[in-house]
Amino acid sequence: MVSVIGVYTGLIDKFPMNAVMNRPLTIQTGQCHCQRYMQPLLERIQNGEIDPTFVITHRMPLGHAPRGYEIFNKKIDNCEKVVLKAA
């Protein structure tokens, strides 16, 4: 089973539909309830109950955002999450 949870973004390029057709896969999707959970999650982070920093693999200045996106998009250096910091 393949599950996709998140926010709809339109067309997805390079999706391997041939691989799906050749396997007994079930695909399920669902919208993420961002508005419902954003505030409670932010409060738990602020209170130290949740530490999301384990997903941050790269940090760079805001001016390097195009490079940060390229690193993330191409998964260079096992990139998971880029955090940009304003000067």
Distance bins in CASP14 RR format, pairs under 12 A and 6 or more apart:
PFRMAT RR
TARGET T0000
AUTHOR 0000-0000-0000
RMODE 2
METHOD distances of the structure
MODEL  1
1 20 0 0 0 0 0 1 0 0 0 0 0
1 23 0 0 0 0 0 1 0 0 0 0 0
1 24 0 0 0 0 1 0 0 0 0 0 0
1 25 1 0 0 1 0 0 0 0 0 0 0
1 26 1 0 1 0 0 0 0 0 0 0 0
1 27 1 0 0 1 0 0 0 0 0 0 0
1 28 1 0 0 1 0 0 0 0 0 0 0
1 29 0 0 0 0 0 1 0 0 0 0 0
2 15 0 0 0 0 0 1 0 0 0 0 0
2 16 0 0 0 0 0 1 0 0 0 0 0
2 17 0 0 0 0 0 1 0 0 0 0 0
2 19 0 0 0 0 0 1 0 0 0 0 0
2 20 1 0 0 1 0 0 0 0 0 0 0
2 23 0 0 0 0 1 0 0 0 0 0 0
2 24 0 0 0 0 0 1 0 0 0 0 0
2 25 1 0 1 0 0 0 0 0 0 0 0
2 26 1 0 0 1 0 0 0 0 0 0 0
2 27 1 0 1 0 0 0 0 0 0 0 0
2 28 1 0 0 1 0 0 0 0 0 0 0
2 29 0 0 0 0 1 0 0 0 0 0 0
3 25 0 0 0 0 0 1 0 0 0 0 0
3 26 0 0 0 0 1 0 0 0 0 0 0
3 27 1 0 0 1 0 0 0 0 0 0 0
3 28 1 0 1 0 0 0 0 0 0 0 0
3 29 1 0 0 1 0 0 0 0 0 0 0
3 30 0 0 0 0 1 0 0 0 0 0 0
3 32 0 0 0 0 0 1 0 0 0 0 0
4 12 0 0 0 0 1 0 0 0 0 0 0
4 15 0 0 0 0 0 1 0 0 0 0 0
4 26 0 0 0 0 0 1 0 0 0 0 0
4 27 1 0 0 1 0 0 0 0 0 0 0
4 28 1 0 0 1 0 0 0 0 0 0 0
4 29 1 0 1 0 0 0 0 0 0 0 0
4 30 1 0 0 1 0 0 0 0 0 0 0
4 31 0 0 0 0 0 1 0 0 0 0 0
4 32 0 0 0 0 0 1 0 0 0 0 0
5 27 0 0 0 0 0 1 0 0 0 0 0
5 28 0 0 0 0 1 0 0 0 0 0 0
5 29 1 0 0 1 0 0 0 0 0 0 0
5 30 1 0 1 0 0 0 0 0 0 0 0
5 31 0 0 0 0 1 0 0 0 0 0 0
5 32 1 0 1 0 0 0 0 0 0 0 0
5 33 0 0 0 0 1 0 0 0 0 0 0
5 34 0 0 0 0 0 1 0 0 0 0 0
5 37 0 0 0 0 0 1 0 0 0 0 0
6 28 0 0 0 0 0 1 0 0 0 0 0
6 29 0 0 0 0 1 0 0 0 0 0 0
6 30 1 0 0 1 0 0 0 0 0 0 0
6 31 1 0 0 1 0 0 0 0 0 0 0
6 32 1 1 0 0 0 0 0 0 0 0 0
6 33 0 0 0 0 1 0 0 0 0 0 0
6 34 0 0 0 0 1 0 0 0 0 0 0
6 37 0 0 0 0 0 1 0 0 0 0 0
7 29 0 0 0 0 0 1 0 0 0 0 0
7 30 0 0 0 0 1 0 0 0 0 0 0
7 31 1 0 0 1 0 0 0 0 0 0 0
7 32 1 0 1 0 0 0 0 0 0 0 0
7 33 0 0 0 0 0 1 0 0 0 0 0
7 34 1 0 0 1 0 0 0 0 0 0 0
7 35 0 0 0 0 0 1 0 0 0 0 0
7 38 0 0 0 0 0 1 0 0 0 0 0
8 29 0 0 0 0 1 0 0 0 0 0 0
8 30 0 0 0 0 1 0 0 0 0 0 0
8 31 1 0 0 1 0 0 0 0 0 0 0
8 32 0 0 0 0 1 0 0 0 0 0 0
8 34 0 0 0 0 0 1 0 0 0 0 0
9 29 0 0 0 0 0 1 0 0 0 0 0
9 31 0 0 0 0 0 1 0 0 0 0 0
9 32 0 0 0 0 0 1 0 0 0 0 0
10 29 0 0 0 0 0 1 0 0 0 0 0
12 27 0 0 0 0 0 1 0 0 0 0 0
12 29 0 0 0 0 0 1 0 0 0 0 0
13 73 0 0 0 0 0 1 0 0 0 0 0
14 73 0 0 0 0 0 1 0 0 0 0 0
15 21 0 0 0 0 0 1 0 0 0 0 0
15 27 0 0 0 0 0 1 0 0 0 0 0
16 22 0 0 0 0 1 0 0 0 0 0 0
16 23 0 0 0 0 0 1 0 0 0 0 0
16 25 0 0 0 0 0 1 0 0 0 0 0
16 27 0 0 0 0 0 1 0 0 0 0 0
17 23 0 0 0 0 0 1 0 0 0 0 0
17 25 0 0 0 0 0 1 0 0 0 0 0
17 27 0 0 0 0 0 1 0 0 0 0 0
18 25 0 0 0 0 0 1 0 0 0 0 0
19 25 0 0 0 0 1 0 0 0 0 0 0
19 27 0 0 0 0 0 1 0 0 0 0 0
20 26 0 0 0 0 1 0 0 0 0 0 0
20 27 1 0 0 1 0 0 0 0 0 0 0
21 27 0 0 0 0 0 1 0 0 0 0 0
31 37 0 0 0 0 0 1 0 0 0 0 0
32 38 0 0 0 0 1 0 0 0 0 0 0
32 41 0 0 0 0 0 1 0 0 0 0 0
33 39 0 0 0 0 0 1 0 0 0 0 0
33 40 0 0 0 0 0 1 0 0 0 0 0
33 41 0 0 0 0 0 1 0 0 0 0 0
34 40 0 0 0 0 0 1 0 0 0 0 0
34 41 0 0 0 0 1 0 0 0 0 0 0
34 42 0 0 0 0 0 1 0 0 0 0 0
35 41 0 0 0 0 0 1 0 0 0 0 0
37 43 0 0 0 0 0 1 0 0 0 0 0
37 44 0 0 0 0 0 1 0 0 0 0 0
37 45 0 0 0 0 0 1 0 0 0 0 0
37 50 0 0 0 0 0 1 0 0 0 0 0
38 44 0 0 0 0 0 1 0 0 0 0 0
38 45 0 0 0 0 0 1 0 0 0 0 0
39 45 0 0 0 0 0 1 0 0 0 0 0
39 46 0 0 0 0 0 1 0 0 0 0 0
40 46 0 0 0 0 0 1 0 0 0 0 0
40 47 0 0 0 0 0 1 0 0 0 0 0
40 49 0 0 0 0 0 1 0 0 0 0 0
40 50 0 0 0 0 0 1 0 0 0 0 0
41 47 0 0 0 0 0 1 0 0 0 0 0
41 48 0 0 0 0 0 1 0 0 0 0 0
41 49 0 0 0 0 1 0 0 0 0 0 0
41 50 1 0 0 1 0 0 0 0 0 0 0
41 52 0 0 0 0 1 0 0 0 0 0 0
42 48 0 0 0 0 0 1 0 0 0 0 0
42 49 0 0 0 0 0 1 0 0 0 0 0
42 50 0 0 0 0 1 0 0 0 0 0 0
42 52 0 0 0 0 0 1 0 0 0 0 0
43 49 0 0 0 0 1 0 0 0 0 0 0
43 50 0 0 0 0 1 0 0 0 0 0 0
44 50 1 0 1 0 0 0 0 0 0 0 0
44 51 0 0 0 0 1 0 0 0 0 0 0
44 52 0 0 0 0 1 0 0 0 0 0 0
45 51 1 0 0 1 0 0 0 0 0 0 0
45 52 1 0 0 1 0 0 0 0 0 0 0
45 53 0 0 0 0 1 0 0 0 0 0 0
46 52 0 0 0 0 0 1 0 0 0 0 0
52 80 0 0 0 0 0 1 0 0 0 0 0
52 81 0 0 0 0 1 0 0 0 0 0 0
52 83 0 0 0 0 0 1 0 0 0 0 0
53 59 0 0 0 0 0 1 0 0 0 0 0
53 80 0 0 0 0 0 1 0 0 0 0 0
53 81 0 0 0 0 1 0 0 0 0 0 0
53 83 0 0 0 0 1 0 0 0 0 0 0
54 80 0 0 0 0 1 0 0 0 0 0 0
54 81 0 0 0 0 1 0 0 0 0 0 0
55 72 0 0 0 0 0 1 0 0 0 0 0
55 78 0 0 0 0 0 1 0 0 0 0 0
55 79 0 0 0 0 0 1 0 0 0 0 0
55 80 1 0 1 0 0 0 0 0 0 0 0
55 81 1 0 1 0 0 0 0 0 0 0 0
55 82 0 0 0 0 0 1 0 0 0 0 0
55 83 0 0 0 0 1 0 0 0 0 0 0
56 72 0 0 0 0 0 1 0 0 0 0 0
56 79 0 0 0 0 1 0 0 0 0 0 0
56 80 1 0 0 1 0 0 0 0 0 0 0
56 81 1 0 1 0 0 0 0 0 0 0 0
56 82 1 0 0 1 0 0 0 0 0 0 0
56 83 1 0 1 0 0 0 0 0 0 0 0
56 84 0 0 0 0 0 1 0 0 0 0 0
56 85 0 0 0 0 0 1 0 0 0 0 0
57 68 0 0 0 0 0 1 0 0 0 0 0
57 71 0 0 0 0 1 0 0 0 0 0 0
57 72 0 0 0 0 1 0 0 0 0 0 0
57 75 0 0 0 0 1 0 0 0 0 0 0
57 76 0 0 0 0 0 1 0 0 0 0 0
57 77 1 0 0 1 0 0 0 0 0 0 0
57 78 1 0 0 1 0 0 0 0 0 0 0
57 79 1 0 1 0 0 0 0 0 0 0 0
57 80 1 0 1 0 0 0 0 0 0 0 0
57 81 1 0 0 1 0 0 0 0 0 0 0
57 82 1 0 0 1 0 0 0 0 0 0 0
57 83 0 0 0 0 1 0 0 0 0 0 0
58 64 0 0 0 0 1 0 0 0 0 0 0
58 65 0 0 0 0 0 1 0 0 0 0 0
58 67 0 0 0 0 1 0 0 0 0 0 0
58 68 1 0 0 1 0 0 0 0 0 0 0
58 69 0 0 0 0 0 1 0 0 0 0 0
58 70 0 0 0 0 0 1 0 0 0 0 0
58 71 1 0 0 1 0 0 0 0 0 0 0
58 72 1 0 0 1 0 0 0 0 0 0 0
58 75 0 0 0 0 0 1 0 0 0 0 0
58 76 0 0 0 0 1 0 0 0 0 0 0
58 77 1 0 0 1 0 0 0 0 0 0 0
58 78 0 0 0 0 1 0 0 0 0 0 0
58 79 1 0 1 0 0 0 0 0 0 0 0
58 80 0 0 0 0 1 0 0 0 0 0 0
58 81 1 0 0 1 0 0 0 0 0 0 0
58 82 1 0 1 0 0 0 0 0 0 0 0
58 83 1 0 0 1 0 0 0 0 0 0 0
58 84 0 0 0 0 1 0 0 0 0 0 0
58 85 0 0 0 0 0 1 0 0 0 0 0
59 68 0 0 0 0 1 0 0 0 0 0 0
59 71 0 0 0 0 0 1 0 0 0 0 0
59 79 0 0 0 0 0 1 0 0 0 0 0
59 81 0 0 0 0 1 0 0 0 0 0 0
59 82 1 0 0 1 0 0 0 0 0 0 0
59 83 1 0 1 0 0 0 0 0 0 0 0
59 84 1 0 0 1 0 0 0 0 0 0 0
59 85 1 0 0 1 0 0 0 0 0 0 0
60 66 0 0 0 0 0 1 0 0 0 0 0
60 67 1 0 0 1 0 0 0 0 0 0 0
60 68 1 0 0 1 0 0 0 0 0 0 0
60 69 0 0 0 0 0 1 0 0 0 0 0
60 70 0 0 0 0 0 1 0 0 0 0 0
60 71 0 0 0 0 1 0 0 0 0 0 0
60 72 0 0 0 0 0 1 0 0 0 0 0
60 79 0 0 0 0 0 1 0 0 0 0 0
60 81 0 0 0 0 0 1 0 0 0 0 0
60 82 1 0 0 1 0 0 0 0 0 0 0
60 83 1 0 0 1 0 0 0 0 0 0 0
60 84 1 0 0 1 0 0 0 0 0 0 0
60 85 1 0 0 1 0 0 0 0 0 0 0
60 86 0 0 0 0 0 1 0 0 0 0 0
60 87 0 0 0 0 0 1 0 0 0 0 0
61 67 0 0 0 0 1 0 0 0 0 0 0
61 68 0 0 0 0 0 1 0 0 0 0 0
61 82 0 0 0 0 0 1 0 0 0 0 0
61 83 0 0 0 0 0 1 0 0 0 0 0
61 84 1 0 0 1 0 0 0 0 0 0 0
61 85 1 0 0 1 0 0 0 0 0 0 0
61 86 1 0 0 1 0 0 0 0 0 0 0
61 87 1 0 0 1 0 0 0 0 0 0 0
62 68 0 0 0 0 0 1 0 0 0 0 0
62 69 0 0 0 0 0 1 0 0 0 0 0
62 82 0 0 0 0 0 1 0 0 0 0 0
62 83 0 0 0 0 0 1 0 0 0 0 0
62 84 1 0 1 0 0 0 0 0 0 0 0
62 85 1 0 0 1 0 0 0 0 0 0 0
62 86 1 0 1 0 0 0 0 0 0 0 0
62 87 1 0 0 1 0 0 0 0 0 0 0
63 69 0 0 0 0 0 1 0 0 0 0 0
63 82 0 0 0 0 0 1 0 0 0 0 0
63 84 1 0 0 1 0 0 0 0 0 0 0
63 85 0 0 0 0 1 0 0 0 0 0 0
63 86 0 0 0 0 1 0 0 0 0 0 0
63 87 0 0 0 0 1 0 0 0 0 0 0
64 70 0 0 0 0 1 0 0 0 0 0 0
64 71 0 0 0 0 1 0 0 0 0 0 0
64 72 0 0 0 0 0 1 0 0 0 0 0
64 82 0 0 0 0 1 0 0 0 0 0 0
64 83 0 0 0 0 0 1 0 0 0 0 0
64 84 1 0 0 1 0 0 0 0 0 0 0
64 85 0 0 0 0 1 0 0 0 0 0 0
64 86 0 0 0 0 0 1 0 0 0 0 0
64 87 0 0 0 0 0 1 0 0 0 0 0
65 71 0 0 0 0 0 1 0 0 0 0 0
65 72 0 0 0 0 0 1 0 0 0 0 0
65 82 0 0 0 0 1 0 0 0 0 0 0
65 83 0 0 0 0 0 1 0 0 0 0 0
65 84 1 0 1 0 0 0 0 0 0 0 0
65 85 0 0 0 0 0 1 0 0 0 0 0
65 86 0 0 0 0 0 1 0 0 0 0 0
66 72 0 0 0 0 0 1 0 0 0 0 0
66 73 0 0 0 0 0 1 0 0 0 0 0
66 82 0 0 0 0 0 1 0 0 0 0 0
66 84 0 0 0 0 0 1 0 0 0 0 0
67 73 0 0 0 0 0 1 0 0 0 0 0
67 74 0 0 0 0 0 1 0 0 0 0 0
67 76 0 0 0 0 1 0 0 0 0 0 0
67 77 0 0 0 0 0 1 0 0 0 0 0
67 79 0 0 0 0 0 1 0 0 0 0 0
67 82 0 0 0 0 1 0 0 0 0 0 0
67 84 0 0 0 0 0 1 0 0 0 0 0
68 74 0 0 0 0 1 0 0 0 0 0 0
68 75 0 0 0 0 0 1 0 0 0 0 0
68 76 0 0 0 0 1 0 0 0 0 0 0
68 77 0 0 0 0 0 1 0 0 0 0 0
68 79 1 0 0 1 0 0 0 0 0 0 0
68 81 0 0 0 0 0 1 0 0 0 0 0
68 82 1 0 1 0 0 0 0 0 0 0 0
68 83 0 0 0 0 1 0 0 0 0 0 0
68 84 1 0 0 1 0 0 0 0 0 0 0
68 85 0 0 0 0 0 1 0 0 0 0 0
69 75 0 0 0 0 0 1 0 0 0 0 0
69 76 0 0 0 0 0 1 0 0 0 0 0
69 79 0 0 0 0 1 0 0 0 0 0 0
69 81 0 0 0 0 0 1 0 0 0 0 0
69 82 1 0 0 1 0 0 0 0 0 0 0
69 84 0 0 0 0 1 0 0 0 0 0 0
70 76 1 0 0 1 0 0 0 0 0 0 0
70 77 0 0 0 0 0 1 0 0 0 0 0
70 79 0 0 0 0 1 0 0 0 0 0 0
70 82 0 0 0 0 1 0 0 0 0 0 0
71 77 1 0 0 1 0 0 0 0 0 0 0
71 78 0 0 0 0 1 0 0 0 0 0 0
71 79 1 0 1 0 0 0 0 0 0 0 0
71 80 0 0 0 0 0 1 0 0 0 0 0
71 81 0 0 0 0 0 1 0 0 0 0 0
71 82 1 0 0 1 0 0 0 0 0 0 0
71 83 0 0 0 0 0 1 0 0 0 0 0
71 84 0 0 0 0 0 1 0 0 0 0 0
72 78 0 0 0 0 0 1 0 0 0 0 0
72 79 1 0 1 0 0 0 0 0 0 0 0
72 80 0 0 0 0 1 0 0 0 0 0 0
72 81 1 0 0 1 0 0 0 0 0 0 0
72 82 1 0 1 0 0 0 0 0 0 0 0
72 83 0 0 0 0 0 1 0 0 0 0 0
72 84 0 0 0 0 0 1 0 0 0 0 0
73 79 0 0 0 0 1 0 0 0 0 0 0
73 82 0 0 0 0 0 1 0 0 0 0 0
74 82 0 0 0 0 0 1 0 0 0 0 0
75 81 0 0 0 0 0 1 0 0 0 0 0
75 82 0 0 0 0 0 1 0 0 0 0 0
76 82 0 0 0 0 0 1 0 0 0 0 0
END
